Amino acid sequence: MNIPKISVGDIIELKKVHPCGTNSMRVARVGSDIRIICNGCGRDMTLSREKLEKAIRRIISNEVTE
């Protein structure tokens, strides 16, 4: 089983398109539930880690610069 490493600031691409027309989301909080924010309209959602892992197509980049 392949478990993706998800961290705050990651940009993820989902399999389904959000109603605003984009499928790109930014990770805002990580835990047992993951909070994501739509890059198109700014709407935020909280999903269970299990549900989000099934919905991810790929992890595009990490915005956090250290």
mmCIF file of the N, C-alpha and C atoms, coordinates in Angstrom:
data_MODEL
# 
_entry.id   MODEL 
# 
loop_
_atom_site.group_PDB 
_atom_site.id 
_atom_site.type_symbol 
_atom_site.label_atom_id 
_atom_site.label_alt_id 
_atom_site.label_comp_id 
_atom_site.label_asym_id 
_atom_site.label_entity_id 
_atom_site.label_seq_id 
_atom_site.pdbx_PDB_ins_code 
_atom_site.Cartn_x 
_atom_site.Cartn_y 
_atom_site.Cartn_z 
_atom_site.occupancy 
_atom_site.B_iso_or_equiv 
_atom_site.pdbx_formal_charge 
_atom_site.auth_seq_id 
_atom_site.auth_comp_id 
_atom_site.auth_asym_id 
_atom_site.auth_atom_id 
_atom_site.pdbx_PDB_model_num 
ATOM 1   N N  . MET A 1 1  ? 0.840   -1.177 0.000   1.00 0.00 ? 1  MET A N  1 
ATOM 2   C CA . MET A 1 1  ? 0.000   0.000  0.000   1.00 0.00 ? 1  MET A CA 1 
ATOM 3   C C  . MET A 1 1  ? 0.890   1.246  0.000   1.00 0.00 ? 1  MET A C  1 
ATOM 4   N N  . ASN A 1 2  ? 0.616   2.168  -0.907  1.00 0.00 ? 2  ASN A N  1 
ATOM 5   C CA . ASN A 1 2  ? 1.403   3.382  -1.044  1.00 0.00 ? 2  ASN A CA 1 
ATOM 6   C C  . ASN A 1 2  ? 0.686   4.534  -0.343  1.00 0.00 ? 2  ASN A C  1 
ATOM 7   N N  . ILE A 1 3  ? 1.269   5.025  0.758   1.00 0.00 ? 3  ILE A N  1 
ATOM 8   C CA . ILE A 1 3  ? 0.679   6.134  1.506   1.00 0.00 ? 3  ILE A CA 1 
ATOM 9   C C  . ILE A 1 3  ? 1.419   7.408  1.124   1.00 0.00 ? 3  ILE A C  1 
ATOM 10  N N  . PRO A 1 4  ? 0.708   8.387  0.535   1.00 0.00 ? 4  PRO A N  1 
ATOM 11  C CA . PRO A 1 4  ? 1.383   9.628  0.130   1.00 0.00 ? 4  PRO A CA 1 
ATOM 12  C C  . PRO A 1 4  ? 1.767   10.489 1.336   1.00 0.00 ? 4  PRO A C  1 
ATOM 13  N N  . LYS A 1 5  ? 2.924   11.149 1.241   1.00 0.00 ? 5  LYS A N  1 
ATOM 14  C CA . LYS A 1 5  ? 3.360   12.087 2.270   1.00 0.00 ? 5  LYS A CA 1 
ATOM 15  C C  . LYS A 1 5  ? 2.722   13.432 1.962   1.00 0.00 ? 5  LYS A C  1 
ATOM 16  N N  . ILE A 1 6  ? 1.827   13.873 2.830   1.00 0.00 ? 6  ILE A N  1 
ATOM 17  C CA . ILE A 1 6  ? 1.124   15.139 2.650   1.00 0.00 ? 6  ILE A CA 1 
ATOM 18  C C  . ILE A 1 6  ? 1.552   16.069 3.771   1.00 0.00 ? 6  ILE A C  1 
ATOM 19  N N  . SER A 1 7  ? 1.971   17.289 3.415   1.00 0.00 ? 7  SER A N  1 
ATOM 20  C CA . SER A 1 7  ? 2.349   18.257 4.440   1.00 0.00 ? 7  SER A CA 1 
ATOM 21  C C  . SER A 1 7  ? 1.712   19.606 4.126   1.00 0.00 ? 7  SER A C  1 
ATOM 22  N N  . VAL A 1 8  ? 1.696   20.491 5.110   1.00 0.00 ? 8  VAL A N  1 
ATOM 23  C CA . VAL A 1 8  ? 1.093   21.809 4.955   1.00 0.00 ? 8  VAL A CA 1 
ATOM 24  C C  . VAL A 1 8  ? 1.823   22.573 3.851   1.00 0.00 ? 8  VAL A C  1 
ATOM 25  N N  . GLY A 1 9  ? 1.053   23.176 2.954   1.00 0.00 ? 9  GLY A N  1 
ATOM 26  C CA . GLY A 1 9  ? 1.618   23.947 1.850   1.00 0.00 ? 9  GLY A CA 1 
ATOM 27  C C  . GLY A 1 9  ? 1.693   23.185 0.541   1.00 0.00 ? 9  GLY A C  1 
ATOM 28  N N  . ASP A 1 10 ? 1.486   21.874 0.573   1.00 0.00 ? 10 ASP A N  1 
ATOM 29  C CA . ASP A 1 10 ? 1.513   21.080 -0.662  1.00 0.00 ? 10 ASP A CA 1 
ATOM 30  C C  . ASP A 1 10 ? 0.357   21.492 -1.565  1.00 0.00 ? 10 ASP A C  1 
ATOM 31  N N  . ILE A 1 11 ? 0.611   21.479 -2.863  1.00 0.00 ? 11 ILE A N  1 
ATOM 32  C CA . ILE A 1 11 ? -0.440  21.659 -3.859  1.00 0.00 ? 11 ILE A CA 1 
ATOM 33  C C  . ILE A 1 11 ? -0.766  20.264 -4.386  1.00 0.00 ? 11 ILE A C  1 
ATOM 34  N N  . ILE A 1 12 ? -2.052  19.890 -4.299  1.00 0.00 ? 12 ILE A N  1 
ATOM 35  C CA . ILE A 1 12 ? -2.457  18.563 -4.761  1.00 0.00 ? 12 ILE A CA 1 
ATOM 36  C C  . ILE A 1 12 ? -3.482  18.700 -5.887  1.00 0.00 ? 12 ILE A C  1 
ATOM 37  N N  . GLU A 1 13 ? -3.437  17.746 -6.782  1.00 0.00 ? 13 GLU A N  1 
ATOM 38  C CA . GLU A 1 13 ? -4.409  17.685 -7.877  1.00 0.00 ? 13 GLU A CA 1 
ATOM 39  C C  . GLU A 1 13 ? -5.357  16.536 -7.584  1.00 0.00 ? 13 GLU A C  1 
ATOM 40  N N  . LEU A 1 14 ? -6.653  16.833 -7.596  1.00 0.00 ? 14 LEU A N  1 
ATOM 41  C CA . LEU A 1 14 ? -7.659  15.822 -7.308  1.00 0.00 ? 14 LEU A CA 1 
ATOM 42  C C  . LEU A 1 14 ? -8.199  15.195 -8.585  1.00 0.00 ? 14 LEU A C  1 
ATOM 43  N N  . LYS A 1 15 ? -8.794  14.023 -8.460  1.00 0.00 ? 15 LYS A N  1 
ATOM 44  C CA . LYS A 1 15 ? -9.365  13.335 -9.609  1.00 0.00 ? 15 LYS A CA 1 
ATOM 45  C C  . LYS A 1 15 ? -10.590 14.052 -10.135 1.00 0.00 ? 15 LYS A C  1 
ATOM 46  N N  . LYS A 1 16 ? -11.430 14.560 -9.228  1.00 0.00 ? 16 LYS A N  1 
ATOM 47  C CA . LYS A 1 16 ? -12.653 15.259 -9.637  1.00 0.00 ? 16 LYS A CA 1 
ATOM 48  C C  . LYS A 1 16 ? -12.432 16.760 -9.632  1.00 0.00 ? 16 LYS A C  1 
ATOM 49  N N  . VAL A 1 17 ? -13.114 17.446 -10.518 1.00 0.00 ? 17 VAL A N  1 
ATOM 50  C CA . VAL A 1 17 ? -13.019 18.897 -10.627 1.00 0.00 ? 17 VAL A CA 1 
ATOM 51  C C  . VAL A 1 17 ? -13.974 19.546 -9.630  1.00 0.00 ? 17 VAL A C  1 
ATOM 52  N N  . HIS A 1 18 ? -13.522 20.596 -8.963  1.00 0.00 ? 18 HIS A N  1 
ATOM 53  C CA . HIS A 1 18 ? -14.351 21.375 -8.039  1.00 0.00 ? 18 HIS A CA 1 
ATOM 54  C C  . HIS A 1 18 ? -15.383 22.145 -8.873  1.00 0.00 ? 18 HIS A C  1 
ATOM 55  N N  . PRO A 1 19 ? -16.544 22.474 -8.337  1.00 0.00 ? 19 PRO A N  1 
ATOM 56  C CA . PRO A 1 19 ? -17.570 23.198 -9.099  1.00 0.00 ? 19 PRO A CA 1 
ATOM 57  C C  . PRO A 1 19 ? -17.091 24.514 -9.725  1.00 0.00 ? 19 PRO A C  1 
ATOM 58  N N  . CYS A 1 20 ? -16.036 25.124 -9.174  1.00 0.00 ? 20 CYS A N  1 
ATOM 59  C CA . CYS A 1 20 ? -15.529 26.373 -9.750  1.00 0.00 ? 20 CYS A CA 1 
ATOM 60  C C  . CYS A 1 20 ? -14.703 26.122 -11.006 1.00 0.00 ? 20 CYS A C  1 
ATOM 61  N N  . GLY A 1 21 ? -14.340 24.872 -11.301 1.00 0.00 ? 21 GLY A N  1 
ATOM 62  C CA . GLY A 1 21 ? -13.647 24.535 -12.535 1.00 0.00 ? 21 GLY A CA 1 
ATOM 63  C C  . GLY A 1 21 ? -12.192 24.136 -12.382 1.00 0.00 ? 21 GLY A C  1 
ATOM 64  N N  . THR A 1 22 ? -11.649 24.127 -11.184 1.00 0.00 ? 22 THR A N  1 
ATOM 65  C CA . THR A 1 22 ? -10.258 23.729 -10.990 1.00 0.00 ? 22 THR A CA 1 
ATOM 66  C C  . THR A 1 22 ? -10.190 22.455 -10.151 1.00 0.00 ? 22 THR A C  1 
ATOM 67  N N  . ASN A 1 23 ? -9.096  21.703 -10.300 1.00 0.00 ? 23 ASN A N  1 
ATOM 68  C CA . ASN A 1 23 ? -8.914  20.515 -9.473  1.00 0.00 ? 23 ASN A CA 1 
ATOM 69  C C  . ASN A 1 23 ? -7.634  20.626 -8.642  1.00 0.00 ? 23 ASN A C  1 
ATOM 70  N N  . SER A 1 24 ? -7.120  21.844 -8.501  1.00 0.00 ? 24 SER A N  1 
ATOM 71  C CA . SER A 1 24 ? -5.910  22.115 -7.752  1.00 0.00 ? 24 SER A CA 1 
ATOM 72  C C  . SER A 1 24 ? -6.268  22.663 -6.367  1.00 0.00 ? 24 SER A C  1 
ATOM 73  N N  . MET A 1 25 ? -5.718  22.060 -5.325  1.00 0.00 ? 25 MET A N  1 
ATOM 74  C CA . MET A 1 25 ? -6.007  22.450 -3.943  1.00 0.00 ? 25 MET A CA 1 
ATOM 75  C C  . MET A 1 25 ? -4.708  22.615 -3.169  1.00 0.00 ? 25 MET A C  1 
ATOM 76  N N  . ARG A 1 26 ? -4.730  23.477 -2.144  1.00 0.00 ? 26 ARG A N  1 
ATOM 77  C CA . ARG A 1 26 ? -3.582  23.691 -1.264  1.00 0.00 ? 26 ARG A CA 1 
ATOM 78  C C  . ARG A 1 26 ? -3.911  23.110 0.105   1.00 0.00 ? 26 ARG A C  1 
ATOM 79  N N  . VAL A 1 27 ? -2.969  22.397 0.698   1.00 0.00 ? 27 VAL A N  1 
ATOM 80  C CA . VAL A 1 27 ? -3.165  21.784 2.015   1.00 0.00 ? 27 VAL A CA 1 
ATOM 81  C C  . VAL A 1 27 ? -2.922  22.841 3.088   1.00 0.00 ? 27 VAL A C  1 
ATOM 82  N N  . ALA A 1 28 ? -3.914  23.042 3.971   1.00 0.00 ? 28 ALA A N  1 
ATOM 83  C CA . ALA A 1 28 ? -3.811  24.051 5.024   1.00 0.00 ? 28 ALA A CA 1 
ATOM 84  C C  . ALA A 1 28 ? -3.547  23.437 6.398   1.00 0.00 ? 28 ALA A C  1 
ATOM 85  N N  . ARG A 1 29 ? -4.017  22.193 6.639   1.00 0.00 ? 29 ARG A N  1 
ATOM 86  C CA . ARG A 1 29 ? -3.832  21.548 7.937   1.00 0.00 ? 29 ARG A CA 1 
ATOM 87  C C  . ARG A 1 29 ? -3.762  20.044 7.727   1.00 0.00 ? 29 ARG A C  1 
ATOM 88  N N  . VAL A 1 30 ? -2.891  19.403 8.473   1.00 0.00 ? 30 VAL A N  1 
ATOM 89  C CA . VAL A 1 30 ? -2.709  17.956 8.352   1.00 0.00 ? 30 VAL A CA 1 
ATOM 90  C C  . VAL A 1 30 ? -2.910  17.319 9.723   1.00 0.00 ? 30 VAL A C  1 
ATOM 91  N N  . GLY A 1 31 ? -3.611  16.220 9.742   1.00 0.00 ? 31 GLY A N  1 
ATOM 92  C CA . GLY A 1 31 ? -3.868  15.442 10.954  1.00 0.00 ? 31 GLY A CA 1 
ATOM 93  C C  . GLY A 1 31 ? -4.693  14.244 10.544  1.00 0.00 ? 31 GLY A C  1 
ATOM 94  N N  . SER A 1 32 ? -5.572  13.767 11.423  1.00 0.00 ? 32 SER A N  1 
ATOM 95  C CA . SER A 1 32 ? -6.459  12.677 11.033  1.00 0.00 ? 32 SER A CA 1 
ATOM 96  C C  . SER A 1 32 ? -7.468  13.183 9.998   1.00 0.00 ? 32 SER A C  1 
ATOM 97  N N  . ASP A 1 33 ? -7.793  14.482 10.080  1.00 0.00 ? 33 ASP A N  1 
ATOM 98  C CA . ASP A 1 33 ? -8.556  15.169 9.040   1.00 0.00 ? 33 ASP A CA 1 
ATOM 99  C C  . ASP A 1 33 ? -7.616  16.151 8.364   1.00 0.00 ? 33 ASP A C  1 
ATOM 100 N N  . ILE A 1 34 ? -7.798  16.346 7.067   1.00 0.00 ? 34 ILE A N  1 
ATOM 101 C CA . ILE A 1 34 ? -6.937  17.254 6.309   1.00 0.00 ? 34 ILE A CA 1 
ATOM 102 C C  . ILE A 1 34 ? -7.785  18.382 5.757   1.00 0.00 ? 34 ILE A C  1 
ATOM 103 N N  . ARG A 1 35 ? -7.342  19.610 5.982   1.00 0.00 ? 35 ARG A N  1 
ATOM 104 C CA . ARG A 1 35 ? -8.058  20.785 5.482   1.00 0.00 ? 35 ARG A CA 1 
ATOM 105 C C  . ARG A 1 35 ? -7.384  21.251 4.202   1.00 0.00 ? 35 ARG A C  1 
ATOM 106 N N  . ILE A 1 36 ? -8.174  21.377 3.131   1.00 0.00 ? 36 ILE A N  1 
ATOM 107 C CA . ILE A 1 36 ? -7.660  21.843 1.849   1.00 0.00 ? 36 ILE A CA 1 
ATOM 108 C C  . ILE A 1 36 ? -8.410  23.092 1.419   1.00 0.00 ? 36 ILE A C  1 
ATOM 109 N N  . ILE A 1 37 ? -7.721  23.948 0.652   1.00 0.00 ? 37 ILE A N  1 
ATOM 110 C CA . ILE A 1 37 ? -8.303  25.187 0.157   1.00 0.00 ? 37 ILE A CA 1 
ATOM 111 C C  . ILE A 1 37 ? -8.201  25.181 -1.366  1.00 0.00 ? 37 ILE A C  1 
ATOM 112 N N  . CYS A 1 38 ? -9.323  25.470 -2.032  1.00 0.00 ? 38 CYS A N  1 
ATOM 113 C CA . CYS A 1 38 ? -9.376  25.480 -3.489  1.00 0.00 ? 38 CYS A CA 1 
ATOM 114 C C  . CYS A 1 38 ? -8.549  26.647 -4.017  1.00 0.00 ? 38 CYS A C  1 
ATOM 115 N N  . ASN A 1 39 ? -7.704  26.388 -5.012  1.00 0.00 ? 39 ASN A N  1 
ATOM 116 C CA . ASN A 1 39 ? -6.891  27.446 -5.619  1.00 0.00 ? 39 ASN A CA 1 
ATOM 117 C C  . ASN A 1 39 ? -7.697  28.314 -6.574  1.00 0.00 ? 39 ASN A C  1 
ATOM 118 N N  . GLY A 1 40 ? -8.875  27.875 -6.959  1.00 0.00 ? 40 GLY A N  1 
ATOM 119 C CA . GLY A 1 40 ? -9.705  28.654 -7.868  1.00 0.00 ? 40 GLY A CA 1 
ATOM 120 C C  . GLY A 1 40 ? -10.588 29.662 -7.159  1.00 0.00 ? 40 GLY A C  1 
ATOM 121 N N  . CYS A 1 41 ? -11.358 29.196 -6.177  1.00 0.00 ? 41 CYS A N  1 
ATOM 122 C CA . CYS A 1 41 ? -12.344 30.073 -5.539  1.00 0.00 ? 41 CYS A CA 1 
ATOM 123 C C  . CYS A 1 41 ? -12.054 30.376 -4.068  1.00 0.00 ? 41 CYS A C  1 
ATOM 124 N N  . GLY A 1 42 ? -11.113 29.666 -3.454  1.00 0.00 ? 42 GLY A N  1 
ATOM 125 C CA . GLY A 1 42 ? -10.760 29.926 -2.064  1.00 0.00 ? 42 GLY A CA 1 
ATOM 126 C C  . GLY A 1 42 ? -11.605 29.189 -1.037  1.00 0.00 ? 42 GLY A C  1 
ATOM 127 N N  . ARG A 1 43 ? -12.524 28.355 -1.466  1.00 0.00 ? 43 ARG A N  1 
ATOM 128 C CA . ARG A 1 43 ? -13.377 27.592 -0.554  1.00 0.00 ? 43 ARG A CA 1 
ATOM 129 C C  . ARG A 1 43 ? -12.506 26.583 0.194   1.00 0.00 ? 43 ARG A C  1 
ATOM 130 N N  . ASP A 1 44 ? -12.742 26.434 1.503   1.00 0.00 ? 44 ASP A N  1 
ATOM 131 C CA . ASP A 1 44 ? -11.976 25.454 2.265   1.00 0.00 ? 44 ASP A CA 1 
ATOM 132 C C  . ASP A 1 44 ? -12.857 24.281 2.668   1.00 0.00 ? 44 ASP A C  1 
ATOM 133 N N  . MET A 1 45 ? -12.243 23.106 2.705   1.00 0.00 ? 45 MET A N  1 
ATOM 134 C CA . MET A 1 45 ? -12.946 21.865 3.013   1.00 0.00 ? 45 MET A CA 1 
ATOM 135 C C  . MET A 1 45 ? -12.100 21.046 3.976   1.00 0.00 ? 45 MET A C  1 
ATOM 136 N N  . THR A 1 46 ? -12.744 20.301 4.820   1.00 0.00 ? 46 THR A N  1 
ATOM 137 C CA . THR A 1 46 ? -12.058 19.368 5.703   1.00 0.00 ? 46 THR A CA 1 
ATOM 138 C C  . THR A 1 46 ? -12.521 17.960 5.351   1.00 0.00 ? 46 THR A C  1 
ATOM 139 N N  . LEU A 1 47 ? -11.555 17.122 4.993   1.00 0.00 ? 47 LEU A N  1 
ATOM 140 C CA . LEU A 1 47 ? -11.841 15.745 4.604   1.00 0.00 ? 47 LEU A CA 1 
ATOM 141 C C  . LEU A 1 47 ? -11.039 14.799 5.486   1.00 0.00 ? 47 LEU A C  1 
ATOM 142 N N  . SER A 1 48 ? -11.550 13.596 5.665   1.00 0.00 ? 48 SER A N  1 
ATOM 143 C CA . SER A 1 48 ? -10.774 12.594 6.395   1.00 0.00 ? 48 SER A CA 1 
ATOM 144 C C  . SER A 1 48 ? -9.573  12.211 5.534   1.00 0.00 ? 48 SER A C  1 
ATOM 145 N N  . ARG A 1 49 ? -8.491  11.847 6.193   1.00 0.00 ? 49 ARG A N  1 
ATOM 146 C CA . ARG A 1 49 ? -7.266  11.486 5.469   1.00 0.00 ? 49 ARG A CA 1 
ATOM 147 C C  . ARG A 1 49 ? -7.528  10.351 4.484   1.00 0.00 ? 49 ARG A C  1 
ATOM 148 N N  . GLU A 1 50 ? -8.302  9.364  4.917   1.00 0.00 ? 50 GLU A N  1 
ATOM 149 C CA . GLU A 1 50 ? -8.609  8.195  4.088   1.00 0.00 ? 50 GLU A CA 1 
ATOM 150 C C  . GLU A 1 50 ? -9.330  8.604  2.799   1.00 0.00 ? 50 GLU A C  1 
ATOM 151 N N  . LYS A 1 51 ? -10.328 9.476  2.928   1.00 0.00 ? 51 LYS A N  1 
ATOM 152 C CA . LYS A 1 51 ? -11.096 9.920  1.771   1.00 0.00 ? 51 LYS A CA 1 
ATOM 153 C C  . LYS A 1 51 ? -10.244 10.762 0.824   1.00 0.00 ? 51 LYS A C  1 
ATOM 154 N N  . LEU A 1 52 ? -9.397  11.634 1.381   1.00 0.00 ? 52 LEU A N  1 
ATOM 155 C CA . LEU A 1 52 ? -8.553  12.486 0.550   1.00 0.00 ? 52 LEU A CA 1 
ATOM 156 C C  . LEU A 1 52 ? -7.504  11.680 -0.196  1.00 0.00 ? 52 LEU A C  1 
ATOM 157 N N  . GLU A 1 53 ? -6.918  10.681 0.465   1.00 0.00 ? 53 GLU A N  1 
ATOM 158 C CA . GLU A 1 53 ? -5.900  9.856  -0.189  1.00 0.00 ? 53 GLU A CA 1 
ATOM 159 C C  . GLU A 1 53 ? -6.466  9.143  -1.414  1.00 0.00 ? 53 GLU A C  1 
ATOM 160 N N  . LYS A 1 54 ? -7.738  8.758  -1.373  1.00 0.00 ? 54 LYS A N  1 
ATOM 161 C CA . LYS A 1 54 ? -8.379  8.114  -2.519  1.00 0.00 ? 54 LYS A CA 1 
ATOM 162 C C  . LYS A 1 54 ? -8.660  9.110  -3.634  1.00 0.00 ? 54 LYS A C  1 
ATOM 163 N N  . ALA A 1 55 ? -8.841  10.399 -3.280  1.00 0.00 ? 55 ALA A N  1 
ATOM 164 C CA . ALA A 1 55 ? -9.220  11.420 -4.252  1.00 0.00 ? 55 ALA A CA 1 
ATOM 165 C C  . ALA A 1 55 ? -8.021  12.084 -4.934  1.00 0.00 ? 55 ALA A C  1 
ATOM 166 N N  . ILE A 1 56 ? -6.811  11.868 -4.429  1.00 0.00 ? 56 ILE A N  1 
ATOM 167 C CA . ILE A 1 56 ? -5.626  12.536 -4.984  1.00 0.00 ? 56 ILE A CA 1 
ATOM 168 C C  . ILE A 1 56 ? -5.174  11.860 -6.265  1.00 0.00 ? 56 ILE A C  1 
ATOM 169 N N  . ARG A 1 57 ? -4.962  12.671 -7.294  1.00 0.00 ? 57 ARG A N  1 
ATOM 170 C CA . ARG A 1 57 ? -4.353  12.184 -8.530  1.00 0.00 ? 57 ARG A CA 1 
ATOM 171 C C  . ARG A 1 57 ? -2.837  12.263 -8.405  1.00 0.00 ? 57 ARG A C  1 
ATOM 172 N N  . ARG A 1 58 ? -2.330  13.441 -7.978  1.00 0.00 ? 58 ARG A N  1 
ATOM 173 C CA . ARG A 1 58 ? -0.896  13.601 -7.766  1.00 0.00 ? 58 ARG A CA 1 
ATOM 174 C C  . ARG A 1 58 ? -0.631  14.800 -6.870  1.00 0.00 ? 58 ARG A C  1 
ATOM 175 N N  . ILE A 1 59 ? 0.555   14.812 -6.265  1.00 0.00 ? 59 ILE A N  1 
ATOM 176 C CA . ILE A 1 59 ? 1.005   15.945 -5.473  1.00 0.00 ? 59 ILE A CA 1 
ATOM 177 C C  . ILE A 1 59 ? 1.923   16.754 -6.379  1.00 0.00 ? 59 ILE A C  1 
ATOM 178 N N  . ILE A 1 60 ? 1.522   17.988 -6.685  1.00 0.00 ? 60 ILE A N  1 
ATOM 179 C CA . ILE A 1 60 ? 2.243   18.807 -7.663  1.00 0.00 ? 60 ILE A CA 1 
ATOM 180 C C  . ILE A 1 60 ? 3.486   19.432 -7.065  1.00 0.00 ? 60 ILE A C  1 
ATOM 181 N N  . SER A 1 61 ? 3.362   20.184 -5.995  1.00 0.00 ? 61 SER A N  1 
ATOM 182 C CA . SER A 1 61 ? 4.527   20.879 -5.442  1.00 0.00 ? 61 SER A CA 1 
ATOM 183 C C  . SER A 1 61 ? 4.313   21.197 -3.982  1.00 0.00 ? 61 SER A C  1 
ATOM 184 N N  . ASN A 1 62 ? 5.349   21.738 -3.387  1.00 0.00 ? 62 ASN A N  1 
ATOM 185 C CA . ASN A 1 62 ? 5.296   22.174 -2.004  1.00 0.00 ? 62 ASN A CA 1 
ATOM 186 C C  . ASN A 1 62 ? 5.626   23.654 -1.981  1.00 0.00 ? 62 ASN A C  1 
ATOM 187 N N  . GLU A 1 63 ? 4.689   24.502 -1.505  1.00 0.00 ? 63 GLU A N  1 
ATOM 188 C CA . GLU A 1 63 ? 4.888   25.940 -1.489  1.00 0.00 ? 63 GLU A CA 1 
ATOM 189 C C  . GLU A 1 63 ? 5.751   26.426 -0.342  1.00 0.00 ? 63 GLU A C  1 
ATOM 190 N N  . VAL A 1 64 ? 5.898   25.632 0.706   1.00 0.00 ? 64 VAL A N  1 
ATOM 191 C CA . VAL A 1 64 ? 6.624   26.074 1.887   1.00 0.00 ? 64 VAL A CA 1 
ATOM 192 C C  . VAL A 1 64 ? 8.097   26.199 1.544   1.00 0.00 ? 64 VAL A C  1 
ATOM 193 N N  . THR A 1 65 ? 8.644   27.385 1.744   1.00 0.00 ? 65 THR A N  1 
ATOM 194 C CA . THR A 1 65 ? 10.064  27.608 1.491   1.00 0.00 ? 65 THR A CA 1 
ATOM 195 C C  . THR A 1 65 ? 10.774  27.787 2.822   1.00 0.00 ? 65 THR A C  1 
ATOM 196 N N  . GLU A 1 66 ? 11.785  27.001 3.031   1.00 0.00 ? 66 GLU A N  1 
ATOM 197 C CA . GLU A 1 66 ? 12.502  27.059 4.312   1.00 0.00 ? 66 GLU A CA 1 
ATOM 198 C C  . GLU A 1 66 ? 13.929  27.484 4.082   1.00 0.00 ? 66 GLU A C  1 
# 
